[in-house]
Each structure stands twice: as structure tokens, then as C-alpha cells.
Amino acid sequence: MNVLQALILTDKERMLLTPTYHVFDLYQVHQDAQLLPLQFSSPDYVLNGEKIPALNASASKDKNGVVHVSLVNLDPNHPISIETALPGMSWKTVTGRILTSAKVSDYNTFDKPDNIRLATFGGAKKRGDKLAVEMPPKSVVVLEVK
């Protein structure tokens, strides 16, 4: 447990959940689910002359037909707006959870075990037949689309 990128840290009788745990918790909805294609464009995140896509996204459909969309905004300074179609799917509602913090250097401690924790995400909505999402900087979001 108490290793680099541990899910849970312990100190005698005390225990805390790390941000890695929360991402693992969010992403478990994709286990044993069917991968769905997503098409989107991403701005670049540039640091010290190196570029990578700032947005990462994946989607899956579980055995009950519920679609989950995972989104990551790697840019610590800028929000990202995304709009994508969900081909072949009729849906009405979208809910979500988010993991983020005020500073990219924040972490959970035994004195502040809930410094970084999951919260309800309200930045996704249906726009026509498309899913529109406003991703805050340095955030991980998983949406449930029904």
C-alpha cells in the first residue's frame, strides 16, 4: 500500500485515500465494458517547448447500456470546452464526478485527508444531439450518460 502512486496510505491506525485512489475509483466503470469511439480535437499543452494534447478522452458502454465518458484536462492553467457526438445513442441525461484541486501540487495528508476528493460535476450538458463539456484546468471527470 505505502508505495509510490499508492492508492491508500497508512500510518499505524490512520489511513487516507490518495488522488490515485480516486481516479481508480472513477475509472472502474470501464471494467468489462465495451469501448466506444469518440471523436474530438484537443488543444496542445505546451511546457518548456514540449507539446502534448491537453485533453484525453475515452468512452465505454456497460452491460446495462449506460455510457461512461472519461475526460482529463492536463493543462493546469486553462479550461477546455469539448463537444462530441455519441453516434447511435439516444440519451437524455448526463451526470458526473470530478477530481481537481486548487493547485497542481496539492495532495492528501493525514492531517488533511480530504484535501483532494471527488465532487459532483455539473459542467456537462446536452446540446442538441451532442455532449458539451466545460473541463476545468487540471481535472479528471467521469460522466454517466443515460
DSSP file (Angstrom, degrees, kcal/mol; ACC not computed):
  #  RESIDUE AA STRUCTURE BP1 BP2  ACC     N-H-->O    O-->H-N    N-H-->O    O-->H-N    TCO  KAPPA ALPHA  PHI   PSI    X-CA   Y-CA   Z-CA
    1    1 A M              0   0    0      0, 0.0     2,-2.2     0, 0.0     7,-0.3   0.000 360.0 360.0 360.0 -52.0    0.0    0.0    0.0
    2    2 A N        +     0   0    0      4,-0.1     2,-0.3     5,-0.1     7,-0.1  -0.461 360.0 112.0 -83.5  71.5    2.6    2.6    1.1
    3    3 A V  S >  S-     0   0    0     -2,-2.2     3,-1.7     5,-0.2     2,-0.1  -0.826  80.4 -63.9-132.2 171.2    4.4    2.9   -2.2
    4    4 A L  T 3  S+     0   0    0      1,-0.3    -1,-0.0    -2,-0.3    -2,-0.0  -0.375 126.6  11.3 -57.1 133.0    4.9    5.5   -4.9
    5    5 A Q  T 3  S+     0   0    0      1,-0.2    -1,-0.3    -2,-0.1    -3,-0.1   0.801  94.1 174.9  62.9  32.2    1.5    6.1   -6.5
    6    6 A A    <   -     0   0    0     -3,-1.7    15,-0.3     1,-0.1    14,-0.3  -0.323  34.4-144.2 -65.5 149.3   -0.2    4.2   -3.7
    7    7 A L  S    S+     0   0    0      1,-0.3    11,-2.3    13,-0.2    14,-0.4   0.841  87.4  23.2 -78.4 -36.8   -4.0    4.1   -3.7
    8    8 A I  E     -A   17   0A   0     -7,-0.3     2,-0.4     9,-0.2    -1,-0.3  -0.988  68.6-156.0-133.8 137.8   -4.1    4.1    0.1
    9    9 A L  E     -A   16   0A   0      7,-2.4     7,-2.3    -2,-0.4     2,-0.3  -0.927  13.7-167.8-112.9 142.5   -1.5    5.4    2.7
   10   10 A T  E     -A   15   0A   0     -2,-0.4     2,-0.3     5,-0.2     5,-0.2  -0.938  18.4-178.5-128.7 151.9   -1.4    4.1    6.2
   11   11 A D  E >  S-A   14   0A   0      3,-2.2     3,-2.4    -2,-0.3     2,-0.3  -0.777  70.0 -62.2-147.4  98.7    0.3    5.2    9.4
   12   12 A K  T 3  S-     0   0    0      1,-0.3    -1,-0.1    -2,-0.3     0, 0.0  -0.451 124.4  -9.2  55.8-117.0   -0.4    2.8   12.3
   13   13 A E  T 3  S+     0   0    0     -2,-0.3    -1,-0.3    -3,-0.1     2,-0.2   0.551 119.7  93.9 -86.4  -6.1   -4.2    3.1   12.8
   14   14 A R  E <   +A   11   0A   0     -3,-2.4    -3,-2.2     2,-0.0     2,-0.3  -0.584  50.4 179.1 -90.1 150.8   -4.6    6.1   10.4
   15   15 A M  E     -A   10   0A   0     -5,-0.2     2,-0.3    -2,-0.2    -5,-0.2  -0.994   6.5-173.9-146.6 147.2   -5.5    5.7    6.7
   16   16 A L  E     -A    9   0A   0     -7,-2.3    -7,-2.4    -2,-0.3     2,-0.4  -0.994  23.4-126.0-143.0 152.5   -6.0    8.1    3.8
   17   17 A L  E     -A    8   0A   0     -2,-0.3    -9,-0.2    96,-0.3   -10,-0.1  -0.818  28.2-144.2 -95.2 132.6   -7.2    7.8    0.2
   18   18 A T     >  -     0   0    0    -11,-2.3     4,-1.7    -2,-0.4     3,-0.4  -0.456  27.8-105.6 -90.5 165.0   -4.8    9.3   -2.4
   19   19 A P  H  > S+     0   0    0      0, 0.0     4,-2.2     0, 0.0     5,-0.2   0.858 123.0  60.5 -56.0 -34.3   -5.8   11.1   -5.6
   20   20 A T  H  > S+     0   0    0    -14,-0.3     4,-2.3     1,-0.2   -13,-0.2   0.896 102.0  52.3 -60.0 -39.8   -4.6    8.0   -7.4
   21   21 A Y  H  > S+     0   0    0     -3,-0.4     4,-2.7   -14,-0.4    -1,-0.2   0.930 107.9  51.1 -59.3 -46.1   -7.3    6.0   -5.5
   22   22 A H  H  X S+     0   0    0     -4,-1.7     4,-2.4     2,-0.2    -2,-0.2   0.875 110.0  48.4 -64.2 -37.9  -10.0    8.5   -6.6
   23   23 A V  H  X S+     0   0    0     -4,-2.2     4,-2.6     2,-0.2    -1,-0.2   0.931 111.6  50.4 -65.9 -44.2   -9.0    8.2  -10.2
   24   24 A F  H  X S+     0   0    0     -4,-2.3     4,-1.0     1,-0.2    -2,-0.2   0.913 110.5  50.6 -56.6 -43.8   -9.0    4.4   -9.9
   25   25 A D  H >< S+     0   0    0     -4,-2.7     3,-0.5     1,-0.2     4,-0.3   0.917 111.7  47.2 -61.4 -45.1  -12.5    4.7   -8.3
   26   26 A L  H >< S+     0   0    0     -4,-2.4     3,-0.9     1,-0.2    -2,-0.2   0.914 113.0  48.4 -61.3 -43.8  -13.8    6.9  -11.2
   27   27 A Y  H >< S+     0   0    0     -4,-2.6     3,-2.1     1,-0.2     4,-0.3   0.576  83.8  88.4 -80.2 -10.1  -12.4    4.6  -13.9
   28   28 A Q  G X< S+     0   0    0     -4,-1.0     3,-1.3    -3,-0.5    -1,-0.2   0.719  72.9  75.1 -64.3 -17.3  -13.7    1.3  -12.6
   29   29 A V  G <  S+     0   0    0     -3,-0.9    -1,-0.3    -4,-0.3    -2,-0.1   0.717  89.7  59.6 -64.4 -18.4  -16.9    1.9  -14.6
   30   30 A H  G X  S+     0   0    0     -3,-2.1     3,-1.9    -4,-0.1    -1,-0.2   0.618  76.8 113.0 -85.1 -13.0  -15.0    1.0  -17.7
   31   31 A Q  T <  S-     0   0    0     -3,-1.3     3,-0.1    -4,-0.3    29,-0.0  -0.411  93.3  -0.8 -64.9 132.2  -14.0   -2.5  -16.5
   32   32 A D  T 3  S+     0   0    0      1,-0.2    -1,-0.3    -2,-0.1     2,-0.2   0.667 107.4 126.8  61.9  19.9  -15.7   -5.2  -18.6
   33   33 A A    <   -     0   0    0     -3,-1.9     2,-0.5    29,-0.1    -1,-0.2  -0.629  67.0-102.3-102.5 164.3  -17.4   -2.5  -20.7
   34   34 A Q  E     -B   61   0B   0     27,-2.8    27,-2.2    -2,-0.2     2,-0.1  -0.747  35.6-119.8 -89.6 127.3  -17.4   -2.1  -24.5
   35   35 A L  E     -B   60   0B   0     -2,-0.5    25,-0.3    25,-0.2    -1,-0.0  -0.435  27.7-158.1 -64.5 133.8  -15.1    0.6  -25.8
   36   36 A L  E     -B   59   0B   0     23,-2.7    23,-0.6    -2,-0.1     2,-0.2  -0.937  18.5-116.1-114.7 138.9  -16.9    3.3  -27.8
   37   37 A P        -     0   0    0      0, 0.0     2,-0.4     0, 0.0    21,-0.1  -0.493  30.1-168.4 -73.2 142.2  -15.2    5.5  -30.3
   38   38 A L        -     0   0    0     -2,-0.2     2,-0.5    19,-0.1    48,-0.1  -0.987   8.1-157.7-127.5 140.2  -15.0    9.3  -29.6
   39   39 A Q        +     0   0    0     -2,-0.4     2,-0.3    46,-0.3    46,-0.3  -0.982  32.3 133.7-119.3 127.3  -14.0   12.0  -32.0
   40   40 A F        -     0   0    0     -2,-0.5     2,-0.4    44,-0.1    44,-0.1  -0.975  44.1-125.4-159.4 161.7  -12.8   15.3  -30.6
   41   41 A S        -     0   0    0     -2,-0.3    -2,-0.0    12,-0.0     0, 0.0  -0.915  23.1-156.7-115.4 148.9  -10.0   17.8  -31.1
   42   42 A S        -     0   0    0     -2,-0.4     2,-0.1    13,-0.1    40,-0.0  -0.959  13.7-129.1-125.8 138.5   -7.7   18.9  -28.4
   43   43 A P        -     0   0    0      0, 0.0    11,-2.9     0, 0.0    12,-0.5  -0.382  39.7-102.8 -70.6 165.3   -5.6   22.0  -27.9
   44   44 A D  E     -G   53   0C   0      9,-0.2     2,-0.6    10,-0.1     7,-0.0  -0.664  18.2-142.5 -89.4 146.4   -1.9   21.4  -27.1
   45   45 A Y  E     -G   52   0C   0      7,-3.4     7,-1.8    -2,-0.3     2,-0.5  -0.958  24.1-162.7-101.9 124.9   -0.5   21.8  -23.6
   46   46 A V  E     +G   51   0C   0     -2,-0.6     2,-0.4     5,-0.2     5,-0.2  -0.932  17.3 167.2-116.7 129.8    3.0   23.3  -24.0
   47   47 A L  E >  S-G   50   0C   0      3,-2.3     3,-2.1    -2,-0.5    -2,-0.0  -0.968  73.8 -14.7-142.2 123.8    5.7   23.2  -21.3
   48   48 A N  T 3  S-     0   0    0     -2,-0.4     3,-0.1     1,-0.3    -1,-0.0   0.854 127.9 -53.8  52.4  39.3    9.3   24.1  -22.0
   49   49 A G  T 3  S+     0   0    0      1,-0.3     2,-0.4     0, 0.0    -1,-0.3   0.374 112.9 118.5  81.2  -5.2    8.8   23.8  -25.7
   50   50 A E  E <   -G   47   0C   0     -3,-2.1    -3,-2.3     2,-0.0     2,-0.4  -0.770  48.3-156.3 -95.4 140.0    7.3   20.3  -25.5
   51   51 A K  E     +G   46   0C   0     -2,-0.4    -5,-0.2    -5,-0.2    -7,-0.0  -0.936  19.7 161.6-120.7 139.5    3.7   19.7  -26.7
   52   52 A I  E     -G   45   0C   0     -7,-1.8    -7,-3.4    -2,-0.4     2,-0.1  -0.966  51.6 -85.1-141.5 157.3    1.2   17.1  -25.8
   53   53 A P  E     -G   44   0C   0      0, 0.0    -9,-0.2     0, 0.0    21,-0.1  -0.451  33.2-148.9 -61.2 133.3   -2.6   17.0  -26.3
   54   54 A A  S    S+     0   0    0    -11,-2.9    20,-3.3    -2,-0.1    21,-0.5   0.735  77.9  59.0 -76.5 -22.7   -4.2   18.8  -23.3
   55   55 A L  E     - C   0  73B   0    -12,-0.5     2,-0.4    18,-0.2    18,-0.2  -0.906  58.8-175.9-115.7 135.7   -7.3   16.6  -23.4
   56   56 A N  E     + C   0  72B   0     16,-2.0    16,-2.4    -2,-0.4     2,-0.3  -0.987  13.4 175.3-124.3 138.1   -7.6   12.9  -23.1
   57   57 A A  E     + C   0  71B   0     -2,-0.4     2,-0.3    14,-0.2    14,-0.2  -0.998  10.9 168.1-145.5 146.6  -11.0   11.2  -23.5
   58   58 A S  E     - C   0  70B   0     12,-2.0    12,-3.0    -2,-0.3     2,-0.3  -0.975  11.5-162.2-150.2 159.4  -12.4    7.7  -23.7
   59   59 A A  E     +BC  36  69B   0    -23,-0.6   -23,-2.7    -2,-0.3     2,-0.3  -0.987   7.8 176.9-144.5 152.1  -15.9    6.2  -23.5
   60   60 A S  E     -BC  35  68B   0      8,-2.2     8,-2.8    -2,-0.3     2,-0.5  -0.979  22.9-133.9-150.1 161.2  -17.5    2.8  -22.9
   61   61 A K  E     -BC  34  67B   0    -27,-2.2   -27,-2.8    -2,-0.3     6,-0.2  -0.982  24.5-144.9-119.1 127.7  -20.9    1.2  -22.6
   62   62 A D    >   -     0   0    0      4,-2.6     3,-2.2    -2,-0.5   -29,-0.1  -0.221  36.0 -89.8 -85.2 179.0  -21.6   -1.1  -19.7
   63   63 A K  T 3  S+     0   0    0      1,-0.3    -1,-0.1     2,-0.1   -30,-0.0   0.688 127.0  55.5 -64.7 -18.1  -23.7   -4.3  -19.6
   64   64 A N  T 3  S-     0   0    0      2,-0.1    -1,-0.3     0, 0.0     3,-0.1   0.370 120.4-106.9 -93.8   3.9  -26.8   -2.2  -18.7
   65   65 A G  S <  S+     0   0    0     -3,-2.2     2,-0.4     1,-0.3    -2,-0.1   0.526  72.1 143.0  85.3   5.7  -26.3    0.1  -21.7
   66   66 A V        -     0   0    0     78,-0.0    -4,-2.6     1,-0.0     2,-0.4  -0.653  42.4-141.2 -82.0 133.5  -25.1    3.1  -19.6
   67   67 A V  E     -CD  61 145B   0     78,-1.9    78,-3.3    -2,-0.4     2,-0.4  -0.797  13.6-165.3 -97.4 134.9  -22.3    5.1  -21.3
   68   68 A H  E     -CD  60 144B   0     -8,-2.8    -8,-2.2    -2,-0.4     2,-0.5  -0.976   0.4-164.7-119.6 133.8  -19.4    6.5  -19.3
   69   69 A V  E     -CD  59 143B   0     74,-1.7    74,-3.1    -2,-0.4     2,-0.5  -0.978   3.9-159.6-120.5 122.7  -17.1    9.2  -20.7
   70   70 A S  E     -CD  58 142B   0    -12,-3.0   -12,-2.0    -2,-0.5     2,-0.4  -0.875  12.7-178.4-102.6 132.9  -13.8    9.8  -19.0
   71   71 A L  E     -CD  57 141B   0     70,-3.0    70,-3.0    -2,-0.5     2,-0.4  -0.989   9.2-170.0-133.0 139.4  -12.1   13.2  -19.7
   72   72 A V  E     -CD  56 140B   0    -16,-2.4   -16,-2.0    -2,-0.4     2,-0.7  -0.993   9.1-160.7-130.8 126.1   -8.8   14.5  -18.5
   73   73 A N  E     -CD  55 139B   0     66,-2.6    66,-1.1    -2,-0.4   -18,-0.2  -0.914   8.6-177.2-103.0 106.9   -7.6   18.1  -18.8
   74   74 A L        +     0   0    0    -20,-3.3    -1,-0.1    -2,-0.7   -19,-0.1   0.660  53.4 101.4 -77.5 -17.1   -3.8   18.0  -18.4
   75   75 A D        -     0   0    0    -21,-0.5    63,-2.4     3,-0.2    64,-0.1  -0.571  57.8-161.5 -73.5 119.4   -3.4   21.8  -18.7
   76   76 A P  S    S+     0   0    0      0, 0.0    -1,-0.2     0, 0.0    28,-0.1   0.576  85.3  37.1 -77.3  -6.8   -3.0   23.2  -15.2
   77   77 A N  S    S+     0   0    0      1,-0.2    -2,-0.1    59,-0.1    -3,-0.0   0.646 107.0  55.4-118.8 -20.1   -3.9   26.7  -16.2
   78   78 A H        -     0   0    0     58,-0.1    60,-0.2    -3,-0.0    -3,-0.2  -0.950  65.9-132.1-128.1 136.5   -6.7   26.7  -18.8
   79   79 A P        -     0   0    0      0, 0.0     2,-0.4     0, 0.0    -2,-0.0  -0.389  23.4-144.9 -72.4 161.3  -10.2   25.2  -19.1
   80   80 A I  E     -H  135   0D   0     55,-2.4    55,-3.5    -2,-0.1     2,-0.5  -0.997   2.9-150.7-131.4 133.5  -11.1   23.3  -22.2
   81   81 A S  E     -H  134   0D   0     -2,-0.4     2,-0.4    53,-0.2    53,-0.2  -0.881  19.4-177.4-100.6 134.7  -14.5   23.1  -23.9
   82   82 A I  E     -H  133   0D   0     51,-2.7    51,-3.1    -2,-0.5     2,-0.4  -0.981  12.5-174.0-131.9 145.0  -15.4   19.9  -25.7
   83   83 A E  E     +H  132   0D   0     -2,-0.4     2,-0.3    49,-0.2    49,-0.2  -0.986  16.2 166.2-137.1 127.1  -18.4   19.0  -27.8
   84   84 A T  E     -H  131   0D   0     47,-2.3    47,-3.2    -2,-0.4     2,-0.2  -0.989  30.4-125.6-142.4 149.0  -18.8   15.4  -29.2
   85   85 A A  E     -H  130   0D   0     -2,-0.3   -46,-0.3   -46,-0.3    45,-0.2  -0.579  11.6-144.7 -85.7 155.1  -21.5   13.3  -30.7
   86   86 A L    >   -     0   0    0     43,-0.7     3,-1.6    -2,-0.2   -48,-0.1  -0.789  28.9-142.9-118.0  84.0  -22.4    9.9  -29.3
   87   87 A P  T 3  S+     0   0    0      0, 0.0     3,-0.1     0, 0.0    -2,-0.0  -0.135  75.4   7.3 -56.7 136.8  -23.2    8.1  -32.5
   88   88 A G  T 3  S+     0   0    0      1,-0.2     2,-0.5     0, 0.0     0, 0.0   0.603 103.2 115.6  74.0  12.2  -26.0    5.6  -32.4
   89   89 A M    <   -     0   0    0     -3,-1.6     2,-0.6     2,-0.0    -1,-0.2  -0.950  50.2-158.6-122.0 132.6  -27.1    6.5  -28.9
   90   90 A S        +     0   0    0     -2,-0.5     2,-0.3    -3,-0.1    39,-0.0  -0.933  30.4 162.8-102.4 124.4  -30.3    8.1  -27.8
   91   91 A W        -     0   0    0     -2,-0.6     3,-0.1     1,-0.1    -5,-0.0  -0.962  30.9-176.9-144.7 159.4  -29.8    9.8  -24.4
   92   92 A K        +     0   0    0     -2,-0.3     2,-0.3     1,-0.3    34,-0.2   0.658  66.3  40.9-125.7 -33.0  -31.5   12.4  -22.2
   93   93 A T        -     0   0    0     32,-0.1    53,-2.3     2,-0.0     2,-0.4  -0.880  49.1-168.9-128.2 154.5  -29.4   13.0  -19.1
   94   94 A V  E     +E  145   0B   0     -2,-0.3     2,-0.3    51,-0.2    51,-0.2  -0.985  11.3 170.3-140.8 131.1  -25.7   13.4  -18.1
   95   95 A T  E     +E  144   0B   0     49,-2.1    49,-3.1    -2,-0.4     2,-0.3  -0.866  11.2 178.0-128.9 165.4  -24.2   13.4  -14.6
   96   96 A G  E     -EF 143 121B   0     25,-0.6    25,-2.6    -2,-0.3     2,-0.3  -0.993  25.6-134.7-162.6 169.1  -20.7   13.3  -13.5
   97   97 A R  E     -EF 142 120B   0     45,-2.0    45,-2.0    -2,-0.3     2,-0.3  -0.956  23.0-158.1-128.9 150.3  -18.0   13.4  -10.8
   98   98 A I  E     -EF 141 119B   0     21,-2.7    21,-2.0    -2,-0.3     2,-0.5  -0.951  12.5-159.7-132.5 147.5  -14.7   15.4  -10.8
   99   99 A L  E     +E  140   0B   0     41,-2.6    41,-2.1    -2,-0.3     2,-0.3  -0.990  40.0 123.5-124.2 120.4  -11.3   15.3   -9.2
  100  100 A T        -     0   0    0     17,-0.5    17,-0.4    -2,-0.5     2,-0.3  -0.934  34.8-153.6-159.3 177.0   -9.4   18.5   -9.1
  101  101 A S        -     0   0    0     37,-0.5    15,-0.1    -2,-0.3     3,-0.0  -0.966  34.7-103.7-155.0 167.4   -7.7   20.8   -6.7
  102  102 A A  S    S+     0   0    0     -2,-0.3     2,-0.4     1,-0.1    -1,-0.1   0.876 107.3  28.0 -64.5 -38.0   -6.7   24.5   -6.3
  103  103 A K  S >  S-     0   0    0      1,-0.1     3,-1.7    -3,-0.1    -1,-0.1  -0.958  72.9-132.3-128.0 144.9   -3.1   23.8   -7.0
  104  104 A V  T 3  S+     0   0    0     -2,-0.4    -1,-0.1     1,-0.3    -2,-0.0   0.728 109.0  58.3 -64.9 -21.2   -1.5   21.0   -9.1
  105  105 A S  T 3  S+     0   0    0      2,-0.0    -1,-0.3    -4,-0.0    -3,-0.0   0.441  80.9 117.9 -89.0  -0.8    0.9   20.4   -6.2
  106  106 A D    <   +     0   0    0     -3,-1.7     2,-0.3     9,-0.1    -5,-0.0  -0.283  36.3 167.4 -65.4 152.2   -1.8   19.7   -3.7
  107  107 A Y        -     0   0    0      5,-0.1     2,-0.3   -89,-0.0     8,-0.1  -0.968  37.0 -94.8-156.5 166.4   -2.0   16.3   -2.0
  108  108 A N        -     0   0    0     -2,-0.3     2,-0.3     7,-0.1   -92,-0.1  -0.675  38.8-175.7 -88.5 141.4   -3.8   14.5    0.8
  109  109 A T        -     0   0    0      3,-1.5     6,-0.2    -2,-0.3  -100,-0.0  -0.802  42.0-105.0-126.2 170.4   -2.1   14.2    4.2
  110  110 A F  S    S+     0   0    0     -2,-0.3   -95,-0.1     1,-0.2    -1,-0.0   0.812 125.5  47.4 -67.0 -27.9   -3.0   12.5    7.5
  111  111 A D  S    S+     0   0    0      1,-0.2    -1,-0.2     2,-0.1     3,-0.1   0.784 128.0  26.0 -80.4 -28.1   -3.9   15.9    8.9
  112  112 A K  S >  S+     0   0    0      1,-0.1    -3,-1.5    -5,-0.0     3,-1.4  -0.608  71.1 161.4-131.8  71.6   -5.9   16.9    5.7
  113  113 A P  T 3  S+     0   0    0      0, 0.0   -96,-0.3     0, 0.0     3,-0.2   0.679  76.3  48.1 -70.7 -16.7   -7.1   13.5    4.3
  114  114 A D  T 3  S+     0   0    0      1,-0.2     3,-0.2    -3,-0.1    -6,-0.1   0.051  70.6 116.0-111.0  24.8   -9.8   15.1    2.2
  115  115 A N  S <  S+     0   0    0     -3,-1.4     2,-0.5     1,-0.3    -1,-0.2   0.911  89.1  28.8 -57.3 -42.7   -7.7   17.9    0.6
  116  116 A I  S    S+     0   0    0     -3,-0.2     2,-0.3    -4,-0.2    -1,-0.3  -0.983  87.2 146.3-120.2 119.7   -8.4   16.3   -2.8
  117  117 A R        -     0   0    0     -2,-0.5   -17,-0.5   -17,-0.4     2,-0.1  -0.964  50.1 -84.5-148.9 162.5  -11.6   14.4   -3.1
  118  118 A L        -     0   0    0     -2,-0.3     2,-0.3   -19,-0.1   -19,-0.2  -0.394  45.7-179.2 -69.2 145.6  -14.3   13.6   -5.6
  119  119 A A  E     -F   98   0B   0    -21,-2.0   -21,-2.7    -2,-0.1     2,-0.2  -0.929  36.3 -86.1-139.3 163.5  -17.1   16.0   -6.1
  120  120 A T  E     -F   97   0B   0     -2,-0.3     2,-0.5   -23,-0.2   -23,-0.3  -0.512  41.4-144.1 -69.4 138.6  -20.2   16.3   -8.2
  121  121 A F  E     +F   96   0B   0    -25,-2.6   -25,-0.6    -2,-0.2     3,-0.2  -0.930  25.0 172.2-110.7 125.8  -19.5   17.7  -11.7
  122  122 A G        +     0   0    0     -2,-0.5    -1,-0.1     1,-0.1    -2,-0.0   0.181  52.4  99.4-114.5  16.1  -22.1   20.0  -13.3
  123  123 A G        +     0   0    0     11,-0.1    11,-2.4    10,-0.0     2,-0.4   0.193  65.1  83.2 -92.5  17.6  -20.2   21.1  -16.3
  124  124 A A  E     +I  133   0D   0      9,-0.2     2,-0.3    -3,-0.2     9,-0.2  -0.947  50.2 158.4-121.8 142.7  -21.7   18.7  -18.8
  125  125 A K  E     -I  132   0D   0      7,-2.5     7,-2.8    -2,-0.4     2,-0.5  -0.979  43.0 -98.3-154.0 165.0  -25.0   19.1  -20.7
  126  126 A K  E     -I  131   0D   0     -2,-0.3     2,-0.5     5,-0.2     5,-0.2  -0.775  31.7-175.9 -87.7 127.3  -26.9   18.0  -23.8
  127  127 A R  E >   -I  130   0D   0      3,-2.9     3,-1.9    -2,-0.5     2,-0.4  -0.890  66.3 -53.3-125.4  98.2  -26.7   20.5  -26.7
  128  128 A G  T 3  S-     0   0    0     -2,-0.5    -2,-0.0     1,-0.3     0, 0.0  -0.602 119.7 -26.5  68.3-124.3  -28.9   19.2  -29.5
  129  129 A D  T 3  S+     0   0    0     -2,-0.4   -43,-0.7    -3,-0.1     2,-0.3   0.227 124.5  91.1-102.4  13.4  -27.7   15.6  -30.0
  130  130 A K  E <  S-HI  85 127D   0     -3,-1.9    -3,-2.9   -45,-0.2     2,-0.6  -0.744  74.5-123.7-111.6 156.7  -24.2   16.4  -28.7
  131  131 A L  E     -HI  84 126D   0    -47,-3.2   -47,-2.3    -2,-0.3     2,-0.5  -0.877  27.5-165.2 -95.5 121.1  -22.5   16.2  -25.4
  132  132 A A  E     -HI  83 125D   0     -7,-2.8    -7,-2.5    -2,-0.6     2,-0.4  -0.933   8.9-178.8-112.1 130.3  -21.0   19.6  -24.4
  133  133 A V  E     -HI  82 124D   0    -51,-3.1   -51,-2.7    -2,-0.5     2,-0.7  -0.990  22.8-154.9-134.3 136.1  -18.5   19.7  -21.5
  134  134 A E  E     -H   81   0D   0    -11,-2.4   -53,-0.2    -2,-0.4   -11,-0.1  -0.928  22.0-159.8-107.1 105.5  -16.6   22.5  -19.9
  135  135 A M  E     -H   80   0D   0    -55,-3.5   -55,-2.4    -2,-0.7     3,-0.1  -0.764   8.6-139.4 -90.8 120.2  -13.4   21.0  -18.3
  136  136 A P        -     0   0    0      0, 0.0     3,-0.5     0, 0.0   -63,-0.2  -0.296  39.1 -81.2 -66.7 161.7  -11.7   22.9  -15.6
  137  137 A P  S    S+     0   0    0      0, 0.0   -63,-0.1     0, 0.0   -64,-0.1  -0.239 109.9   9.5 -58.0 154.3   -7.9   23.1  -15.6
  138  138 A K  S    S+     0   0    0    -63,-2.4   -37,-0.5   -60,-0.2     2,-0.3   0.864  99.8 139.5  41.3  59.3   -6.1   20.1  -14.1
  139  139 A S  E     -D   73   0B   0    -66,-1.1   -66,-2.6    -3,-0.5     2,-0.4  -0.943  47.1-154.2-135.8 153.7   -9.1   17.9  -13.8
  140  140 A V  E     -DE  72  99B   0    -41,-2.1   -41,-2.6    -2,-0.3     2,-0.4  -0.997  23.9-179.4-122.3 127.9  -10.3   14.3  -14.2
  141  141 A V  E     -DE  71  98B   0    -70,-3.0   -70,-3.0    -2,-0.4     2,-0.4  -0.981  16.2-166.5-130.4 139.2  -14.0   13.9  -14.9
  142  142 A V  E     -DE  70  97B   0    -45,-2.0   -45,-2.0    -2,-0.4     2,-0.3  -0.995  15.2-161.6-123.7 126.5  -16.2   10.8  -15.5
  143  143 A L  E     -DE  69  96B   0    -74,-3.1   -74,-1.7    -2,-0.4     2,-0.5  -0.777  11.3-148.6-105.3 148.6  -19.6   11.3  -16.9
  144  144 A E  E     -DE  68  95B   0    -49,-3.1   -49,-2.1    -2,-0.3     2,-0.5  -0.982  16.9-166.2-115.4 119.7  -22.6    8.9  -16.9
  145  145 A V  E      DE  67  94B   0    -78,-3.3   -78,-1.9    -2,-0.5   -51,-0.2  -0.923 360.0 360.0-112.8 124.2  -24.8    9.4  -19.9
  146  146 A K              0   0    0    -53,-2.3   -52,-0.2    -2,-0.5    -1,-0.1   0.332 360.0 360.0-128.4 360.0  -28.3    7.8  -20.0
